Amino acid sequence: KIKMIGMIFESAIFNWLSIAAIIVYFIYRHSTSTFDYWKNRGIPYLKPTPGFGNTRKMFFKISFAEQFKKFYDAFQDEPVCGVFQFRSPILVVRDPDLIKLVMVKDFQHFQDRRVSFNEKKEPLSAHLLNMRGSQWRGLRAKLTPTFTSGKMKMMFSLMNECAEELKDFLIGPASRNETLEVKEIMSKFTTDIIGNCAFGIKCNSLKNPDSEFRTMGRKVVEPSLSNVVRRLLALVVPIFGIRVLPWEVTQFFISAVTETIQYRETHNVVRNDFMQLLIQLKNQGKIKDDDENNTHDKQKDSAEKTSLPTNGIKNLENIEFTDSRIASQAFIFFLAGFETSSTTLSFCLYELAVNPDIQTKVRKEIKNYTYKA
């Protein structure tokens, strides 16, 4: 009996090992089945690694920009080169003339994004950076008038309010010669600006470090294990429709936008901010021309609109601006603005700190401009 049990046990182990080996083999074959793509087309390429392609370091060691700079530098004399993101072939265009063709003349052939989105599972994903084809084109046509120079100038007073709050916040620590964490302060500052301009909400992150907007901003960009895993799975297996954002973040931003819209429409409140422009799109289907803009601004705005690479793209889709869609546009405005701007400001302040001569020069220029104005 003992011998028979041992034989059955050994047989079971062999069967399971065989099944595991077959599964591993098919995973390997699937992950490497596209690795001849660039070779067959005569495009110089970097040798990929099974499972990760050429992007393994991008998920564990270096940033997206650093990784693609390495790709770019690896082929100094080539107009294009091929790499792989996991098993997906990606063409890196190096030649400026080819880049111009892609971005302008032949743009109609390159308008789609690789990132897919599932609006039902991830409501905040239905923004301009994710949509494809006629949906993307229709949405961009609607949103383009919101980013003209005239519309941006309308928001300057809101930005200036936040700048004054930053100045008041720094007076105390500066008088006491305190050491401050500049990156965190700049993140609070840009959170206040984007919250004020995009959502029409006073965040008060500088006065209240635990404000909801600052907390949610941290949850979106923090390099936590759960965030990395969600983004990785969403990229590798988009068919599963995995949520990239924590659900509490989605609920917060949608609620903030819905409540803002309801309040403004109920009390006839109008503000010169991005949210007001989105409400116009929802209620009227287009952005009104601003009669307060001077002739120069109108001409400049018109030039900005007509210079966009839209030739050849037809069959525009009529995009309905629901509260959820409005929240998506405001959210990407927030995400693209607060972290990138705070990082840039932090590096700028660092360079001014270690280069006092440049700091002195900048201060003189600001004072001269202020006196002339």
HUQUI-V677548 format. One record per run of one state. SS is the DSSP state (h for helix, s for strand, l for the rest). FROM is the first residue (numbers start at 1). TO is the last residue. Records with the same first field share a line. If there is no record, write none. Layout:
SS: FROM-TO, FROM-TO
This chain:
l: 1-1, 33-36, 41-44, 46-48, 50-52, 54-55, 61-63, 74-79, 86-87, 94-95, 106-106, 110-122, 126-132, 148-148, 155-155, 176-181, 199-211, 222-224, 237-237, 241-246, 268-273, 285-294, 307-322, 355-355, 373-373
h: 2-32, 37-40, 56-60, 64-73, 96-105, 107-109, 123-125, 133-147, 149-154, 156-175, 182-198, 212-221, 225-236, 238-240, 247-267, 274-284, 295-306, 323-354, 356-372
s: 45-45, 49-49, 53-53, 80-85, 88-93
